[in-house]
């Protein structure tokens, strides 16, 4: 379940840009992306998964995810909802970034 306060706790943060394929109905894709995020939010070790739709390009989505650690992120790929979403083949991964929360005292 999404817990906003964890956005400020250390962990592994993933930002992924995905694009809905041109031949895919956008409404159906949005439903699938929402279900995918709902599934991720139920994973042990995943405390945040939200999708943002680009205002100027409705087929472009940014996913923000937070995992407790690398092991939780790796287990995400074995989850049934992840495998189902991949098998749908409705999106393509444009790019993804793994980041860590910067400590406010980090200056180097």
N, C-alpha and C positions, 0 to 999 in steps of 0.2 A: 504494500500500500504506500502511496506517495506521501512522504513526510517532508514538508518544506524546510524544516529546521536542519535536515541533514545536508542541505546544499552548502552549509558552512562547516561541515566536518570533513576531516581528511578522508580520502578514498580515491578510487580510480574513476575519473570522469571521461565520458566518451561523447564526442560531438560528431554526428554523422550526417552528411548531406546525401539525400536520396532523391531520385527523380522518377516520377510515375511515367511509365512508357506511353508513347503517343497513342498506341492502339487500345489502351486500357481506359475504361470509363472512370472518370475522375471521382464520381460519387462512390462507386464501389471501392476504389483505391483508398479513399479517405476512411471508409468503414473498416477496411482491412488494417490500415495503419493504426487506427484507434484501438482495434482489438489487439494488435501486436503490442502496443504500449500498455494496455491493460494486463496482458499476459506478463510482460516484463515486470510490471509493478507488483506482481504476485510472486516473483522469484525470490528465494532466499538469497540475501546478499545484494539485491538490487533495490535501492531505496528511492530511486527516481527514474522515470522514463516519461518524457513528454515530447510531443511533436509540435512543431511550428510550421505553418504553411506560409510560403513567401507571398507577400502582398502583390508583387509585380509579376510573378511567375507561379501560377497556382499548381503547377506540376512539380514544383521544387519544395521539399520538406527538409527541415533540420530537426534531427532527433537529439535530445539531451538526455544522457543516462548517467547514473551514478551507481557504482558498485563498491562494496566494502573493500574488495581487493582483486588482484588479478585472477585468483582461483574462481571467484564468483563470476567474473566476466567470462572466463573460459567455459564455465558450466552453462552460461546463458546460451551458448551455441548448441548445446545438447537438449535444450528444453523443447518440448513438443510444439509450442506456439512459435518458436523461432524457426524450427524446421518447416512448419506449415507455411509461414510467411515467405520463406525463401522459395519453397516449392511452388507458391502461387506465381512467381515470376512476373509480378506486376511492376516492380521497381528495379532500378539499377543503382548501385552504390557509386556515387560520384567521388566522395572522399570521406575520410574519417580521421579523427585526431584523438589520441589518448593524452589526457592532461591530469595534473594533480593540483589541488587547491594550494594557492600560494599563501604562505604564512604572512600575515601583515608585517611581521618583523624582518622578513627576508628582503635584503637590499642588494644582495650579490647574485 
